[in-house]
Amino acid sequence: HQELVGARFGKKRGPLAGRISRVGRDFIELNAEVPLVPGDGIVFDTGGDTDAEQGGRIFEVKGTRYFFQHGRVDFARLKAGDRVWKTDDPALAKRLQQSFSGRIEPRCRVGVDVRVSGRAGEAMCVKTCEPAPVSARSAVLLQTARTAPLTTEKLREHLGRFGESVYELGELVNELDGEVILPIGEMNRLRRELVFALDAAGAVKRAESQEKWREAFARNAGAALNSERACGGEAVSVLSVLCRTQEQLEAALKTDVQMIYADFEDLRRYRDAVAAVRSSGSGSVIFLATPRIQKAGETGFFKMIENAAPDGVLIRNLGAIDYFRERTSLRRIGDFSLNVANPLTAQHFIGKGLERVTVSYDLNLEQVVDLLADAPPDWFELTLHQHMPMFHMEHCVFAAFMSKGTTFLDCGRPCEKHSVRLRDRVGMEHPLRADVGCRNTLFNAVPQTGARFFDVLAGAGLRHFRVELLEENAAQSAETIAAYQALLSGAQDGENLWRALRAQSQLGVTRGTL
């Protein structure tokens, strides 16, 4: 985790083809590590100015010698050892273009579960239970296989070629008795007969009904939305606060915030956070955030969250949805990393048991309003104030520059002792934070707010808003929270709040992606 990829180029170069072994008068010799054929584009890494870099399309290949169009490459600039990158593959580009050219019609696929049976001297029988119970039998009898018998993999390969039909192979159960074989042509005919039988059984109608699901969803969501607005026009907006330190959490409790998210680097401190909320007597509820990324073998992080006994969990990855699905005593809210940008995704996660989901950071104001119009606004929460996370990475800057260790076992955990910022080319210093899995997130130095659009969002039915703290101390946290509480209560308007925060903030506040 202390190694980085090379940053010599400002653009993608393609795969490394190898290094030049010899430079001729009008050719180079190369033991290519990737396929190179005439027409492919390559570029040479000569270590000089990229504006004068050498490269072009391969004109001819003779063994390990590669020739180029006359006058396109200055071989005097090349030397043995220079790296060669493959930048273009016309054949691959053509295949890719064919995959998306022409008219593309969205199609719902219907899974077909298949059971295959038979033995040598008998016909092979294929039966389905889903989407309709049909069967087909081969016209050619199964024969004992001397070589290459029918395996489950081969059955899936040949029986699963449904092509442009509405079907796709689901579960396949192989009940063939002994090692047998059937001609490929008969397998293809059997598959076509199966498709015909499914069509005749009305399976296509099921696919067509799924195609109309979007329309039904829109109608149901619209009805729910109209009902909510008719009955709850005076609904009160709710502010939640995400705290990353115990100091911020205690400041939030003093401002009577009713909903607190704790996002601590050290998950062992979650117990203290829960205890602080419970002992405060404020009546606040506390949700604990999962790591943004969860890998195999890291379910122990989820157990630590569960053992802290919070009121709920801020879900940040699909693994957490699966783990906490059976923990029905815990409330669950989806965070921005689930990337809910449309009503279909929102309904999917609400159907997984989430109480609500955070609106994707990819959406601008108009798109958020459209989302609220197409689905019940009570499904959503919006982050109104935050330092935008710019990127999340496996590389640990803390360990790379502040430790001689190679893993979390011997790095000494400098992330727990130091505050780190990365300075960009214009002098902005962006805060860097590490999580429990040693993954680093770089946050924008400038906090952003959507306060100016609060009235529009509230008018669209949105009721749940969030403020995320990052490096604020207790006084700064209390001041920020109070400002947004005033906004939600109507005592402060968004334009003045934005300007006030900008005047009080050393770095200033942008108007945000909204």
C-alpha positions as CSV (number, residue, x, y, z in Angstrom):
1,H,0.0,0.0,0.0
2,Q,3.0,2.3,-0.1
3,E,3.6,1.9,-3.9
4,L,2.1,4.2,-6.5
5,V,1.7,3.8,-10.2
6,G,3.9,6.0,-12.3
7,A,2.6,9.5,-13.0
8,R,4.7,10.4,-16.0
9,F,1.8,11.0,-18.4
10,G,-1.3,13.1,-18.2
11,K,-3.4,10.5,-20.1
12,K,-4.1,6.8,-20.5
13,R,-1.4,5.1,-22.5
14,G,-2.9,1.6,-22.9
15,P,-1.1,-1.6,-22.1
16,L,2.7,-1.8,-21.9
17,A,3.9,-3.7,-25.0
18,G,7.5,-4.2,-23.7
19,R,10.9,-2.5,-24.1
20,I,12.9,-1.9,-27.3
21,S,15.7,-4.4,-27.6
22,R,17.3,-2.9,-30.7
23,V,16.8,0.1,-33.0
24,G,17.4,-0.3,-36.7
25,R,17.5,2.3,-39.5
26,D,13.8,1.9,-40.2
27,F,12.6,-0.5,-37.6
28,I,12.7,-1.5,-33.9
29,E,13.1,-4.9,-32.4
30,L,10.7,-5.8,-29.6
31,N,9.7,-9.0,-27.7
32,A,6.1,-7.9,-27.5
33,E,4.2,-8.7,-24.3
34,V,0.8,-8.0,-25.9
35,P,-0.4,-8.9,-29.4
36,L,0.8,-6.3,-32.0
37,V,-0.3,-6.4,-35.6
38,P,-0.2,-4.0,-38.6
39,G,-2.5,-1.1,-38.0
40,D,-2.1,-1.0,-34.2
41,G,-1.0,2.3,-32.8
42,I,2.0,2.6,-30.4
43,V,3.9,5.3,-28.7
44,F,7.5,5.2,-27.4
45,D,8.4,6.4,-23.9
46,T,11.7,8.2,-24.6
47,G,11.8,10.0,-21.3
48,G,11.7,13.4,-23.0
49,D,9.1,16.0,-23.8
50,T,5.7,14.3,-24.3
51,D,4.9,17.0,-26.9
52,A,7.7,15.6,-29.1
53,E,7.0,11.9,-28.4
54,Q,7.5,9.4,-31.2
55,G,4.8,6.9,-32.3
56,G,2.5,5.9,-35.0
57,R,0.8,2.9,-36.6
58,I,2.6,-0.4,-37.3
59,F,3.1,-0.8,-41.1
60,E,4.6,-4.3,-41.2
61,V,5.7,-7.0,-38.8
62,K,8.6,-9.4,-39.5
63,G,9.2,-11.7,-36.5
64,T,10.3,-9.4,-33.7
65,R,10.9,-6.4,-36.1
66,Y,8.3,-3.7,-36.4
67,F,8.2,-1.3,-39.3
68,F,6.3,2.0,-39.5
69,Q,5.0,4.3,-42.2
70,H,8.0,6.1,-43.8
71,G,8.8,9.4,-42.2
72,R,6.4,9.0,-39.2
73,V,9.0,7.9,-36.6
74,D,12.4,9.5,-35.9
75,F,14.4,6.5,-35.1
76,A,17.4,8.7,-34.0
77,R,15.3,9.6,-30.9
78,L,14.8,6.0,-29.9
79,K,17.2,3.7,-27.9
80,A,17.3,0.2,-26.5
81,G,15.3,0.0,-23.3
82,D,12.7,2.6,-24.2
83,R,9.2,1.4,-23.2
84,V,6.6,0.8,-25.9
85,W,2.9,1.3,-25.2
86,K,0.0,0.0,-27.3
87,T,-2.3,3.0,-27.7
88,D,-4.9,1.8,-30.3
89,D,-6.3,-1.5,-31.5
90,P,-8.6,-0.9,-34.6
91,A,-9.9,-4.5,-34.6
92,L,-10.9,-4.2,-30.9
93,A,-12.4,-0.7,-31.5
94,K,-14.5,-2.1,-34.4
95,R,-15.9,-4.9,-32.2
96,L,-16.7,-2.5,-29.4
97,Q,-18.5,-0.1,-31.8
98,Q,-20.6,-3.0,-33.2
99,S,-21.7,-3.8,-29.6
100,F,-23.4,-0.4,-29.2
101,S,-24.1,0.8,-32.8
102,G,-27.6,0.6,-34.3
103,R,-30.8,0.7,-32.4
104,I,-30.7,-0.6,-28.9
105,E,-34.0,-1.5,-27.3
106,P,-34.1,-2.1,-23.5
107,R,-35.2,-5.6,-22.8
108,C,-36.1,-7.3,-19.5
109,R,-34.5,-10.8,-19.4
110,V,-36.5,-13.7,-17.9
111,G,-34.4,-16.3,-16.1
112,V,-34.9,-19.9,-17.2
113,D,-34.1,-22.6,-14.6
114,V,-33.3,-25.9,-16.4
115,R,-33.0,-29.5,-15.3
116,V,-31.3,-31.9,-17.7
117,S,-31.6,-35.7,-17.5
118,G,-31.0,-38.9,-19.5
119,R,-28.6,-41.8,-20.0
120,A,-26.9,-43.5,-22.9
121,G,-29.4,-45.0,-25.4
122,E,-32.2,-42.6,-24.3
123,A,-33.3,-39.1,-25.4
124,M,-32.0,-36.2,-23.4
125,C,-34.8,-34.4,-21.6
126,V,-34.7,-30.7,-20.7
127,K,-37.4,-29.4,-18.3
128,T,-38.0,-26.0,-16.9
129,C,-39.8,-24.8,-13.8
130,E,-39.4,-21.1,-14.3
131,P,-40.8,-19.0,-15.9
132,A,-43.1,-21.8,-17.1
133,P,-43.1,-25.6,-16.7
134,V,-42.2,-26.9,-20.2
135,S,-40.0,-29.7,-21.5
136,A,-38.3,-30.8,-24.7
137,R,-36.7,-34.1,-25.7
138,S,-33.8,-34.7,-28.1
139,A,-34.6,-36.5,-31.4
140,V,-31.1,-38.1,-31.2
141,L,-30.3,-40.6,-28.5
142,L,-27.5,-40.0,-26.0
143,Q,-24.3,-42.0,-26.7
144,T,-21.6,-43.1,-24.4
145,A,-18.8,-40.6,-24.5
146,R,-15.3,-41.8,-25.3
147,T,-13.9,-38.3,-24.9
148,A,-15.3,-34.9,-23.9
149,P,-18.5,-35.9,-22.2
150,L,-21.3,-33.4,-21.5
151,T,-20.4,-31.6,-18.3
152,T,-22.4,-28.9,-16.5
153,E,-20.2,-26.3,-18.0
154,K,-20.8,-27.5,-21.6
155,L,-24.5,-27.8,-21.0
156,R,-24.6,-24.2,-19.8
157,E,-22.6,-23.1,-22.8
158,H,-24.8,-24.7,-25.4
159,L,-28.2,-24.5,-23.7
160,G,-27.6,-20.9,-22.5
161,R,-27.3,-19.4,-26.0
162,F,-30.6,-17.6,-26.0
163,G,-29.3,-14.8,-28.2
164,E,-31.7,-12.0,-28.8
165,S,-34.7,-13.7,-27.1
166,V,-36.1,-12.5,-23.8
167,Y,-34.6,-15.5,-22.0
168,E,-31.4,-16.1,-20.1
169,L,-30.2,-19.2,-18.4
170,G,-30.7,-19.3,-14.7
171,E,-30.0,-22.3,-12.6
172,L,-29.0,-25.5,-14.4
173,V,-29.2,-28.9,-12.7
174,N,-27.3,-31.7,-14.4
175,E,-28.9,-35.2,-13.8
176,L,-27.3,-37.0,-16.7
177,D,-26.5,-40.6,-15.8
178,G,-22.9,-41.5,-16.8
179,E,-20.6,-39.9,-19.3
180,V,-22.7,-39.2,-22.4
181,I,-22.5,-37.0,-25.5
182,L,-25.0,-35.4,-27.9
183,P,-24.2,-33.7,-31.2
184,I,-24.0,-29.9,-30.9
185,G,-26.5,-29.5,-33.7
186,E,-29.1,-31.5,-31.7
187,M,-28.3,-29.4,-28.6
188,N,-29.0,-26.2,-30.6
189,R,-32.3,-27.7,-32.0
190,L,-33.3,-28.7,-28.5
191,R,-32.7,-25.1,-27.2
192,R,-34.8,-23.7,-30.0
193,E,-37.6,-26.1,-29.2
194,L,-37.4,-25.0,-25.6
195,V,-37.7,-21.3,-26.5
196,F,-40.7,-22.2,-28.7
197,A,-42.4,-24.1,-25.8
198,L,-41.7,-21.2,-23.4
199,D,-43.3,-18.7,-25.9
200,A,-46.3,-20.9,-26.3
201,A,-46.7,-21.1,-22.5
202,G,-46.9,-17.3,-22.3
203,A,-43.5,-16.6,-20.7
204,V,-43.1,-13.7,-23.1
205,K,-46.1,-12.0,-21.5
206,R,-44.2,-12.1,-18.2
207,A,-41.3,-10.4,-19.8
208,E,-43.6,-7.8,-21.3
209,S,-45.1,-7.1,-17.9
210,Q,-41.6,-6.5,-16.6
211,E,-41.0,-4.1,-19.4
212,K,-44.0,-2.1,-18.2
213,W,-42.6,-2.0,-14.6
214,R,-41.2,1.5,-15.0
215,E,-44.6,2.9,-16.0
216,A,-46.3,1.1,-13.0
217,F,-43.6,2.4,-10.7
218,A,-44.0,5.9,-11.9
219,R,-47.8,5.8,-11.3
220,N,-47.5,4.3,-7.8
221,A,-44.7,6.6,-6.8
222,G,-46.7,9.6,-8.1
223,A,-49.8,8.5,-6.2
224,A,-47.7,8.1,-3.0
225,L,-46.2,11.5,-3.6
226,N,-49.5,13.2,-4.1
227,S,-50.9,11.5,-1.0
228,E,-48.0,12.6,1.1
229,R,-48.1,16.2,-0.1
230,A,-51.9,16.3,0.4
231,C,-51.6,15.0,4.0
232,G,-48.3,16.4,5.1
233,G,-48.0,19.8,3.8
234,E,-46.8,21.1,7.2
235,A,-44.2,18.4,7.7
236,V,-41.3,19.6,9.7
237,S,-37.8,19.4,8.2
238,V,-35.3,17.3,10.1
239,L,-31.6,18.0,10.5
240,S,-29.1,15.3,11.1
241,V,-25.4,15.8,11.8
242,L,-22.5,13.6,10.9
243,C,-19.6,13.8,13.4
244,R,-16.1,12.5,12.9
245,T,-14.7,13.3,16.4
246,Q,-16.0,12.9,20.0
247,E,-15.7,16.7,20.4
248,Q,-18.0,17.3,17.5
249,L,-20.5,14.7,18.8
250,E,-20.6,16.4,22.2
251,A,-21.1,19.8,20.6
252,A,-24.0,18.4,18.5
253,L,-25.7,17.0,21.7
254,K,-25.6,20.5,23.2
255,T,-27.5,21.9,20.2
256,D,-30.4,19.5,20.6
257,V,-29.8,17.7,17.3
258,Q,-32.2,14.7,17.3
259,M,-30.2,12.6,14.8
260,I,-26.5,12.0,14.9
261,Y,-24.3,10.0,12.6
262,A,-20.9,8.9,14.0
263,D,-18.1,8.3,11.4
264,F,-15.0,7.5,13.5
265,E,-11.7,6.2,12.1
266,D,-11.3,3.9,15.1
267,L,-14.4,1.8,15.3
268,R,-13.5,0.8,18.9
269,R,-14.6,4.3,19.9
270,Y,-18.1,3.7,18.7
271,R,-19.1,2.3,22.1
272,D,-18.0,5.6,23.7
273,A,-20.1,7.6,21.1
274,V,-23.2,5.5,21.8
275,A,-22.7,5.9,25.6
276,A,-22.3,9.6,25.3
277,V,-25.6,10.0,23.4
278,R,-27.5,7.7,25.8
279,S,-26.2,9.4,28.9
280,S,-26.8,12.9,27.6
281,G,-30.6,12.7,28.2
282,S,-31.1,14.6,24.9
283,G,-33.3,12.0,23.3
284,S,-31.1,11.9,20.3
285,V,-30.6,8.8,18.2
286,I,-27.2,7.7,17.0
287,F,-26.4,5.9,13.8
288,L,-22.9,4.4,13.2
289,A,-21.3,4.6,9.8
290,T,-19.8,1.5,8.1
291,P,-16.6,1.8,6.1
292,R,-17.1,2.9,2.6
293,I,-15.4,-0.2,1.2
294,Q,-15.8,-3.7,2.5
295,K,-13.6,-6.5,1.4
296,A,-13.7,-10.3,2.0
297,G,-12.7,-11.0,5.6
298,E,-13.7,-7.6,6.9
299,T,-17.1,-8.5,8.3
300,G,-15.5,-8.0,11.7
301,F,-16.0,-4.3,11.2
302,F,-19.8,-4.8,11.0
303,K,-19.7,-6.9,14.2
304,M,-18.0,-4.1,16.0
305,I,-20.7,-1.7,14.9
306,E,-23.4,-4.1,15.9
307,N,-21.8,-4.8,19.3
308,A,-21.8,-1.0,20.0
309,A,-25.6,-1.3,20.1
310,P,-26.5,1.9,18.2
311,D,-30.0,2.9,17.2
312,G,-29.1,2.4,13.5
313,V,-26.5,2.0,10.9
314,L,-25.4,4.4,8.0
315,I,-25.0,1.9,5.2
316,R,-22.2,2.6,2.8
317,N,-21.7,-0.6,0.8
318,L,-23.7,-3.6,-0.4
319,G,-22.0,-6.0,2.0
320,A,-23.4,-4.0,4.9
321,I,-26.9,-4.3,3.4
322,D,-26.5,-8.0,3.4
323,Y,-25.0,-8.2,6.9
324,F,-27.5,-6.0,8.7
325,R,-30.6,-7.3,6.8
326,E,-31.3,-9.8,9.6
327,R,-30.6,-7.3,12.3
328,T,-34.1,-6.0,12.3
329,S,-33.7,-4.1,15.6
330,L,-31.3,-1.7,13.9
331,R,-32.6,1.1,11.6
332,R,-30.7,1.4,8.3
333,I,-30.1,4.4,6.1
334,G,-28.2,4.3,2.9
335,D,-25.3,6.8,2.4
336,F,-24.2,8.6,-0.8
337,S,-21.8,5.8,-1.8
338,L,-24.8,3.7,-2.9
339,N,-25.1,6.3,-5.7
340,V,-28.9,6.6,-5.7
341,A,-29.5,8.8,-8.7
342,N,-32.9,7.7,-10.0
343,P,-36.2,6.3,-8.6
344,L,-35.4,2.7,-9.8
345,T,-32.3,2.5,-7.6
346,A,-34.1,4.2,-4.7
347,Q,-36.9,1.7,-4.8
348,H,-34.4,-1.2,-5.0
349,F,-32.7,-0.1,-1.8
350,I,-35.9,0.8,0.0
351,G,-37.0,-2.7,-0.9
352,K,-33.9,-4.1,0.8
353,G,-35.1,-2.6,4.1
354,L,-33.4,0.8,4.1
355,E,-35.4,3.5,5.9
356,R,-34.2,6.1,3.4
357,V,-31.3,6.8,1.1
358,T,-28.9,9.7,0.5
359,V,-29.2,11.5,-2.8
360,S,-26.2,10.9,-5.1
361,Y,-23.7,13.7,-5.2
362,D,-23.8,13.4,-9.0
363,L,-27.1,15.2,-9.2
364,N,-27.6,18.9,-9.7
365,L,-30.6,20.9,-8.3
366,E,-32.9,20.2,-11.3
367,Q,-32.1,16.5,-11.2
368,V,-32.7,16.3,-7.5
369,V,-36.1,18.0,-8.0
370,D,-36.9,15.6,-10.8
371,L,-36.0,12.7,-8.5
372,L,-38.3,14.0,-5.7
373,A,-41.1,14.3,-8.3
374,D,-40.8,10.7,-9.5
375,A,-40.5,9.0,-6.1
376,P,-41.8,9.7,-2.5
377,P,-39.6,12.4,-1.0
378,D,-39.7,10.6,2.3
379,W,-37.3,8.0,0.8
380,F,-34.5,10.6,0.6
381,E,-32.0,12.5,2.6
382,L,-29.8,15.2,1.2
383,T,-26.4,16.4,2.4
384,L,-26.8,20.2,2.6
385,H,-23.3,21.0,4.0
386,Q,-20.1,19.1,3.6
387,H,-16.5,18.9,2.4
388,M,-16.9,16.9,-0.8
389,P,-14.9,13.7,-0.8
390,M,-12.9,14.0,-4.0
391,F,-11.5,10.5,-4.1
392,H,-11.0,7.3,-2.1
393,M,-7.9,5.2,-2.4
394,E,-6.2,2.1,-1.2
395,H,-2.8,3.8,-1.0
396,C,-2.1,5.1,2.6
397,V,-0.3,8.4,2.5
398,F,0.2,8.4,6.3
399,A,2.1,5.1,6.2
400,A,4.0,6.0,3.0
401,F,5.5,9.3,4.4
402,M,5.4,8.8,8.2
403,S,6.3,5.2,8.7
404,K,8.9,2.6,7.7
405,G,6.4,-0.2,8.1
406,T,4.8,-2.0,5.2
407,T,1.4,-3.0,6.6
408,F,-1.0,-1.8,9.3
409,L,0.6,-4.3,11.7
410,D,3.9,-2.4,11.8
411,C,3.2,1.1,10.5
412,G,2.7,2.5,14.0
413,R,-0.7,4.0,13.0
414,P,0.5,7.6,12.2
415,C,-3.0,8.4,11.0
416,E,-4.1,8.4,14.7
417,K,-1.4,10.9,15.7
418,H,-1.2,13.4,12.8
419,S,-3.4,15.6,10.7
420,V,-2.4,15.6,7.0
421,R,-3.4,17.8,4.1
422,L,-2.3,17.6,0.5
423,R,-1.5,20.9,-1.2
424,D,-2.6,21.2,-4.8
425,R,-1.0,23.3,-7.6
426,V,-2.9,26.4,-6.6
427,G,-2.0,26.2,-3.0
428,M,-5.3,24.8,-1.6
429,E,-4.7,22.3,1.2
430,H,-7.1,19.4,1.1
431,P,-7.7,17.3,4.3
432,L,-6.8,13.6,4.2
433,R,-8.5,11.0,6.4
434,A,-7.9,7.3,6.9
435,D,-10.5,4.7,7.7
436,V,-10.4,1.5,9.7
437,G,-9.3,-0.4,6.6
438,C,-6.3,2.0,6.1
439,R,-8.0,3.4,3.0
440,N,-7.6,7.2,2.5
441,T,-10.2,9.7,1.5
442,L,-9.2,13.2,0.3
443,F,-11.7,15.9,1.0
444,N,-12.1,19.2,-0.8
445,A,-10.5,22.0,1.2
446,V,-13.5,24.2,0.6
447,P,-16.8,23.2,2.3
448,Q,-19.9,23.5,0.1
449,T,-23.5,24.2,0.9
450,G,-26.8,23.9,-0.8
451,A,-28.4,26.4,1.6
452,R,-29.5,28.7,-1.2
453,F,-31.7,26.0,-2.6
454,F,-33.3,24.9,0.7
455,D,-36.7,26.5,-0.1
456,V,-36.8,24.8,-3.5
457,L,-35.9,21.4,-2.0
458,A,-38.4,21.8,0.9
459,G,-41.1,22.9,-1.6
460,A,-40.4,19.6,-3.6
461,G,-41.3,17.7,-0.4
462,L,-37.8,16.9,0.9
463,R,-37.7,16.7,4.7
464,H,-34.4,15.1,5.7
465,F,-31.3,17.2,5.5
466,R,-27.7,16.5,6.7
467,V,-24.7,18.6,7.8
468,E,-21.4,16.8,7.7
469,L,-18.5,18.0,9.9
470,L,-14.9,17.2,9.1
471,E,-12.2,19.1,11.1
472,E,-14.3,21.6,13.0
473,N,-13.7,22.1,16.8
474,A,-16.5,22.2,19.3
475,A,-17.2,26.0,18.8
476,Q,-17.1,25.8,15.0
477,S,-19.4,22.7,15.1
478,A,-21.9,24.4,17.3
479,E,-21.9,27.5,15.1
480,T,-22.4,25.5,11.9
481,I,-25.2,23.4,13.3
482,A,-27.0,26.4,14.8
483,A,-26.9,28.2,11.4
484,Y,-28.6,25.2,9.6
485,Q,-31.1,24.8,12.4
486,A,-32.1,28.4,11.8
487,L,-32.4,27.7,8.1
488,L,-34.7,24.8,8.6
489,S,-36.8,26.6,11.1
490,G,-37.2,29.6,8.8
491,A,-35.3,32.0,11.0
492,Q,-32.5,32.3,8.4
493,D,-32.7,32.3,4.7
494,G,-30.3,30.3,2.5
495,E,-28.7,33.3,0.7
496,N,-27.8,35.0,4.0
497,L,-26.6,31.8,5.5
498,W,-24.3,31.1,2.6
499,R,-22.8,34.6,2.8
500,A,-22.5,34.4,6.6
501,L,-20.7,31.1,6.4
502,R,-18.4,32.5,3.7
503,A,-17.6,35.5,5.9
504,Q,-16.8,33.3,9.0
505,S,-14.9,30.6,7.1
506,Q,-11.2,31.0,6.5
507,L,-11.4,29.0,3.3
508,G,-14.9,30.2,2.1
509,V,-17.9,28.2,1.1
510,T,-18.8,27.4,-2.5
511,R,-22.3,27.2,-3.8
512,G,-21.8,23.5,-4.4
513,T,-22.6,21.0,-7.1
514,L,-26.3,21.7,-6.6
